[in-house]
């Protein structure tokens, strides 16, 4: 069979929709590294936000009770037996055990005090939301009095407290009064908290990019985020103990997971020079930048949780600005 000469025509379905050139999918580039996901921060958020089952809590509670009882009985038998055989050493060991119990009680009291401070900050935050929602000026003034008492012993807020005392009488609505308190008292604290966020984002990004060890980035991300959240709480007056820090970290990351804020989205990509940087650096550097961006996002959420007043419109720190400052000079631009 001879082949026809000339062009071959195909009948196309005229009813089929035609896609615009701008809607066509991008051509894959084999030279570009695979997309970055920030797996270290994703793992940290999943671990911190996951609630243990009732069976697991029951198991660990029973195990802790049994171990505590066994250790207590062993220490008691050891002390009494030593008193019977060598009285001097027995009394010394007994005194050491009593001192240990006293230290444990002091630690427990500090943990309870830390929870009380965190509760006080949370109560102020909820009172501010209610005062703003109802435009309740008397409630806002009572809130300002409590806020001044919270920072009364801090030298870094003395100048702001003096300015607030001079100007608070000129404010005649709740929003203006709380905005004045935010500007005078919380602005320097916001700057200090932002520096902690930048330091944590820099550390997580650098370790992810430069240390290729398995799980090293997850461990560093977890420790850096816990330390960052604890320091942010201390800056705003809610000094937390060990248990308080863990509870606060869990609350922050649970909120982020629930809202989907730990997922890598367009806002994270745009925060890194519009995403162009990710196509020019290696896989590890790209992961470092994403983990740093997610850490900055966690830091901003921690500021919102630990702050006694909600952010006024336009006052909330931007992840892009924090990340740009944190990674300045660390990665090529």
URWO-V885260 format. One record per backbone hydrogen bond with DSSP energy under -0.5 kcal/mol. NH is the residue of the N-H (numbers start at 1). CO is the residue of the C=O. E is the energy in kcal/mol with one decimal. If there is no record, write none. Layout:
nh co e
NH CO E
NH CO E
This chain:
nh co e
12 10 -0.5
14 12 -0.6
16 13 -1.1
19 17 -0.5
23 20 -1.4
24 21 -1.0
30 28 -0.6
32 29 -1.3
42 38 -2.1
43 39 -2.6
44 40 -2.3
45 41 -2.5
46 42 -2.1
47 43 -2.5
48 44 -2.6
49 45 -2.3
50 46 -1.1
57 53 -2.4
58 54 -2.6
59 55 -2.3
60 56 -2.6
61 57 -2.1
62 58 -2.5
63 59 -2.7
64 60 -2.4
65 61 -2.1
66 62 -2.5
67 63 -2.5
68 64 -2.5
69 65 -2.4
70 66 -2.6
71 67 -2.6
72 68 -2.3
73 69 -2.5
74 70 -2.4
75 71 -2.6
76 72 -2.5
77 73 -2.9
78 74 -2.3
79 75 -2.5
80 76 -2.8
81 77 -2.4
82 78 -2.1
83 79 -2.1
84 80 -2.0
85 81 -1.8
86 82 -2.8
90 82 -0.6
90 86 -2.5
91 87 -2.6
92 88 -1.9
93 89 -2.7
94 90 -2.4
95 91 -2.3
96 92 -2.1
97 93 -2.4
98 94 -2.4
99 95 -2.3
100 96 -2.4
101 97 -2.4
102 98 -2.3
103 99 -2.3
104 100 -2.4
105 101 -2.2
106 102 -2.1
107 103 -2.5
108 104 -2.3
109 105 -2.4
110 106 -2.3
111 107 -2.2
112 108 -2.3
113 109 -2.4
114 110 -2.4
115 111 -2.3
116 112 -2.1
117 113 -2.3
118 114 -2.3
119 115 -2.3
120 116 -2.0
121 117 -2.2
122 118 -2.3
123 119 -2.2
124 120 -2.1
125 121 -2.2
126 122 -2.3
127 123 -2.2
128 124 -2.2
129 125 -2.1
130 126 -2.2
131 127 -2.4
132 128 -2.4
133 129 -2.3
134 130 -2.2
135 131 -1.0
136 131 -1.8
137 135 -0.9
140 136 -2.0
141 137 -2.3
142 138 -2.1
143 139 -2.1
144 140 -2.2
145 141 -2.0
146 142 -2.0
147 143 -2.3
148 144 -2.6
149 145 -2.0
150 146 -1.8
151 147 -1.5
152 149 -0.9
154 151 -1.4
155 153 -0.5
157 154 -0.9
158 155 -1.3
161 157 -2.5
162 158 -2.2
163 159 -2.1
164 160 -2.5
165 161 -2.2
166 162 -1.6
167 163 -1.8
168 164 -1.9
170 167 -1.4
171 168 -1.3
177 173 -2.0
178 174 -2.6
179 175 -2.2
180 176 -2.1
181 177 -2.2
182 178 -2.3
183 179 -2.2
184 180 -2.4
185 181 -2.6
186 181 -0.9
186 182 -0.8
187 182 -0.9
190 186 -2.8
191 187 -1.9
192 188 -1.9
193 189 -2.5
194 190 -2.5
195 191 -1.7
196 192 -1.4
197 193 -1.9
198 194 -2.5
199 195 -2.2
200 196 -2.2
201 197 -2.6
202 198 -2.4
203 199 -2.2
204 200 -2.5
205 201 -2.3
206 202 -2.4
207 203 -2.4
208 204 -2.3
209 205 -2.0
210 206 -2.3
211 207 -2.2
212 210 -0.7
216 213 -1.1
217 213 -0.6
219 215 -2.3
220 216 -2.4
221 217 -2.4
222 218 -2.5
223 219 -2.5
224 220 -2.8
225 221 -2.2
226 222 -2.2
227 223 -2.5
228 224 -2.3
229 225 -2.6
230 226 -2.2
231 227 -2.3
232 228 -2.3
233 229 -2.2
234 230 -2.0
235 231 -2.2
236 232 -1.8
237 234 -1.1
238 233 -2.7
239 237 -0.6
245 241 -2.3
246 242 -2.0
247 243 -2.4
248 244 -2.6
249 245 -2.8
250 246 -2.3
251 247 -2.2
252 248 -2.4
253 249 -2.6
254 250 -2.5
255 251 -1.9
256 252 -2.0
257 253 -2.6
258 254 -2.4
259 255 -1.8
260 256 -0.6
260 257 -0.8
261 256 -2.3
262 256 -0.7
263 260 -1.1
265 263 -0.7
269 265 -2.1
270 266 -2.9
271 267 -1.2
272 268 -0.5
272 269 -1.3
273 271 -0.7
274 270 -1.7
275 269 -0.9
275 272 -1.6
276 273 -1.5
277 272 -0.8
279 275 -0.6
279 276 -0.7
280 277 -1.6
281 277 -1.0
286 282 -2.4
287 283 -2.2
288 284 -2.3
289 285 -2.3
290 286 -2.1
291 287 -2.8
292 288 -2.3
293 289 -2.3
294 290 -2.5
295 291 -2.1
296 292 -2.2
297 293 -1.9
298 294 -2.2
299 295 -2.4
300 296 -2.2
301 297 -2.0
302 298 -2.4
303 299 -2.1
304 300 -1.9
305 301 -2.1
306 302 -2.8
307 303 -1.5
315 312 -2.4
316 312 -0.6
322 318 -2.3
323 319 -2.7
324 320 -2.4
325 321 -2.1
326 322 -2.4
327 323 -2.6
328 325 -0.7
330 327 -1.7
331 327 -1.3
